[in-house]
Each structure stands twice: as structure tokens, then as C-alpha cells.
Amino acid sequence: MKYLKKKRYQNYQTAVLVTIVILLFLIGFLITLGKINSFLFINLRYSKPGDLIFPYINYLGDGLIYIPVVLYCIFFKREYLIPAIAAILICTVLSQFLKRFVYPDELNLRPISLEDQHIIIHKITGVEISTYNSFPSGHTSTAFTLALLLAYFTSKKLWAFILPLIALSVGYSRIYLAQHFVTDICGGIVVGLVSSFLSLLIYNSWLKKRQRRLENN
């Protein structure tokens, strides 16, 4: 990544490290409790404030969250449009490909399927629960892709720690809202890592070509 701004790329690397620590913690949590019990451990620890807050935190992982980022790039940082659009496309294609074409049906069942086994789960009235295409979590993929990309965009190192935690809160909200298992959140984090890295790789390649054109002129 020779052509990326050094300080900003260091921020990105720090955010990646924080994200990997989060991922390893979740994998350990998953191995310890298993797929179903790790979901229930989070989902059944509900409260009235949580029922009010988490449906809104959930929106931070909605695909529409990319709109303000793209608008910011258009009006203030035009060259950042390249990694932003690349990240959106890669994240969307990778998530949907995995959901629809790679993983078997049993991995793609949502937590609502546990009710068929007479397992009680917490649901919030008014929140529509999906039944299929569970892995990976698209909201988590979007949240971590965006968090890692913004870690590069910002010059403040503190955000390299804060942004992955915000993305984690989106993943947590997906379990709290009975939309995903911890396995799906882990898959979403990996998609976010891959998408952000590839988008910056594309951006670095564009900067390299631009630099060569300038030198030739």
C-alpha cells in the first residue's frame, strides 16, 4: 500500500487489529458455548432500554448508511469515492454470494427456526424477523466494512478504536433482535475485513496510476 497516506493507513491497520481481536473473542465465545447457546446467551439478556435502543442501532448496518458516506466523498473528499464505491460493491456482492450460493440450507436458517425445537427466543413487537439467508450477517458486513474504511478516511487515531466497537454494537443488535447467530456475525466481520482491504487495494492501484501519469507529464 505504498501510495496510501501513511498516517491514515496506520489508522486503518489499528482498526483492523482491533477488529481481529473482536473476531477472536467471538470465535472463543462461540467455541465455548456453541452456536445455539451463544445466541441465547445474548438474545435472552434483554431489557426495556435494549428493546428501545437496539432497533435503531441496527440501522447503522443498513445499506442506506452508505449514502451519507458517498455524499461526504462527493462534496468534500472526491478521490475517496473510489474506495467507498469499491467497498460498497465488494461487500454487497460477497455477502449476497455467500448467503445465496455457497452455504447449505441448515447454515442459512435464522434463529427463528429454533422455535421449531420449542426453544424460547426474545422477539420485539413490530420488528420483522427474517427466516432465511442467515450467513453471513449483511448488516454486520456493512458496519465493519464502513468502520474500517472510515478509519482510513479519518486522521484521528482514536476513531480506529471507536469505529470497530460501533460496528460490533450493530452485530450485537442483530443477535438481540433475533435476526442472526454469533456465527453470522463472525462471517460478517470477515467480509468487512476483506471488503475494506480490497477497496483500499483498488484505491492504492488508482493512486499508483495517477502518480505515473503525473511523472510522465
C-alpha positions in Angstrom: 0.0 0.0 0.0 2.8 2.3 -0.9 0.7 5.1 -2.3 -1.8 5.4 0.6 -1.3 8.2 3.1 0.9 6.7 5.8 -0.9 8.1 8.9 -4.3 7.2 7.6 -3.2 3.7 6.6 -1.8 3.2 10.1 -5.2 4.2 11.5 -6.7 1.5 9.2 -4.2 -1.1 10.4 -5.0 -0.3 14.0 -8.7 -0.6 13.3 -8.1 -4.0 11.6 -6.1 -5.2 14.6 -9.0 -4.1 16.9 -11.4 -5.9 14.6 -9.3 -9.1 14.6 -9.3 -9.1 18.5 -13.1 -8.7 18.4 -13.3 -11.6 16.0 -11.1 -13.9 18.0 -13.1 -13.1 21.2 -16.3 -14.0 19.4 -14.8 -17.2 18.0 -13.7 -18.2 21.5 -17.2 -17.3 22.8 -18.7 -19.4 20.1 -16.5 -22.4 20.7 -17.2 -22.3 24.4 -21.0 -22.1 24.3 -21.8 -23.4 20.8 -24.0 -21.9 18.1 -27.4 -22.0 19.8 -26.3 -21.3 23.4 -24.1 -18.4 22.4 -27.1 -16.9 20.6 -29.4 -17.4 23.6 -26.8 -16.0 26.0 -27.1 -12.6 24.2 -30.7 -12.7 23.0 -32.3 -13.6 26.3 -30.5 -10.9 28.2 -33.0 -8.3 27.2 -34.4 -5.2 28.8 -36.8 -2.4 28.1 -34.0 0.1 27.2 -32.4 -2.5 25.0 -35.8 -3.1 23.2 -35.9 0.6 22.5 -32.3 1.2 21.5 -31.2 -1.8 19.5 -33.7 -1.5 16.7 -32.1 1.9 16.0 -28.5 0.8 16.3 -29.5 -1.9 13.8 -29.9 0.8 11.2 -26.2 1.6 11.3 -25.7 -1.6 9.4 -28.4 -1.0 6.8 -27.1 -0.5 3.3 -28.6 3.0 3.3 -25.9 4.1 5.7 -23.5 4.2 2.7 -25.4 7.2 1.3 -24.1 9.9 3.7 -20.6 8.5 3.2 -20.8 8.7 -0.5 -22.3 12.2 -0.3 -19.4 13.3 2.0 -16.9 12.0 -0.5 -18.7 13.8 -3.4 -18.7 17.2 -1.6 -15.6 17.1 0.5 -13.2 14.2 -0.5 -13.9 13.4 -4.1 -10.9 11.0 -4.5 -12.3 8.8 -1.7 -15.3 7.9 -3.9 -13.1 5.2 -5.4 -12.6 3.1 -2.3 -16.1 4.0 -1.0 -17.8 2.7 -4.1 -15.4 -0.3 -4.4 -16.2 -1.2 -0.7 -19.9 -1.0 -1.3 -19.8 -3.2 -4.3 -17.4 -5.8 -2.9 -19.3 -6.0 0.4 -22.6 -6.4 -1.2 -21.6 -8.9 -3.8 -19.5 -11.0 -1.4 -22.3 -11.1 1.3 -25.0 -12.0 -1.1 -22.9 -14.6 -2.9 -22.2 -16.3 0.4 -25.8 -16.1 1.5 -27.4 -17.4 -1.7 -24.9 -19.7 -3.4 -22.2 -21.1 -1.0 -23.6 -22.3 2.3 -26.1 -25.1 2.8 -29.7 -24.6 3.9 -29.1 -25.6 7.5 -26.4 -22.9 8.0 -28.7 -20.3 6.4 -31.7 -20.8 8.8 -32.2 -17.8 11.0 -32.7 -18.0 14.8 -36.5 -18.0 14.5 -36.1 -21.7 13.4 -35.2 -22.5 17.0 -38.9 -22.2 17.8 -39.5 -25.4 15.8 -37.4 -27.0 18.5 -39.6 -25.4 21.2 -36.7 -23.1 22.2 -38.0 -19.7 23.5 -36.3 -16.6 22.0 -36.8 -12.9 22.7 -38.6 -11.0 20.0 -39.5 -7.3 19.9 -43.1 -6.5 18.8 -43.0 -4.7 15.5 -39.6 -6.0 14.4 -40.0 -8.2 11.4 -37.8 -11.3 11.7 -36.2 -12.9 8.6 -36.2 -16.7 8.3 -33.5 -17.5 5.8 -30.2 -16.4 4.3 -28.6 -16.0 7.7 -24.9 -16.4 7.0 -23.1 -14.0 6.9 -24.9 -11.1 8.6 -25.2 -8.4 5.9 -25.7 -5.6 8.5 -22.5 -6.7 10.2 -20.6 -6.9 6.9 -21.8 -3.4 6.1 -21.0 -2.0 9.5 -17.4 -3.4 9.6 -16.7 -2.5 6.0 -17.7 1.1 6.7 -16.0 1.2 10.1 -12.7 0.1 8.7 -12.9 2.3 5.6 -13.8 5.4 7.8 -10.7 4.5 10.0 -8.6 5.2 6.9 -10.6 8.4 6.0 -10.1 10.0 9.4 -6.9 11.4 10.7 -7.8 10.9 14.3 -6.3 7.7 15.7 -9.0 7.4 18.4 -11.6 6.6 15.8 -9.5 3.5 14.9 -10.6 2.1 18.2 -14.1 3.5 18.4 -15.4 2.6 14.9 -14.9 -1.2 15.2 -16.8 -1.0 18.6 -19.6 0.8 16.9 -19.7 -1.9 14.2 -19.7 -4.6 17.0 -22.8 -2.9 18.5 -24.5 -3.4 15.2 -23.6 -7.1 15.2 -24.8 -7.4 18.8 -28.1 -5.7 17.8 -28.6 -8.4 15.2 -28.4 -11.1 17.8 -30.5 -9.1 20.3 -33.2 -8.7 17.6 -33.2 -12.5 16.9 -32.0 -12.0 13.3 -28.6 -13.7 13.5 -26.4 -16.2 15.3 -22.9 -15.4 16.5 -21.6 -17.4 13.6 -23.3 -15.0 11.2 -21.7 -12.0 13.0 -18.2 -13.6 12.7 -18.8 -14.2 9.0 -19.9 -10.5 8.6 -16.7 -9.3 10.3 -14.6 -11.4 7.9 -16.5 -9.9 4.9 -15.9 -6.5 6.3 -12.1 -7.1 6.7 -11.9 -8.5 3.1 -14.1 -5.8 1.6 -12.2 -2.9 3.2 -8.8 -4.3 2.3 -9.7 -4.9 -1.3 -11.2 -1.5 -1.7 -8.0 0.2 -0.4 -6.0 -2.1 -2.7 -8.0 -0.8 -5.6 -7.5 2.8 -4.4 -3.8 2.2 -4.0 -3.6 0.9 -7.6 -5.5 4.0 -8.8 -3.1 6.3 -6.9 -0.2 4.5 -8.4 -1.5 5.0 -11.9 -2.2 8.7 -11.2 1.3 9.2 -9.9 2.8 7.6 -13.0 0.7 9.9 -15.3 1.9 12.9 -13.4 5.5 11.8 -13.7 5.1 11.2 -17.4 3.7 14.6 -17.9 
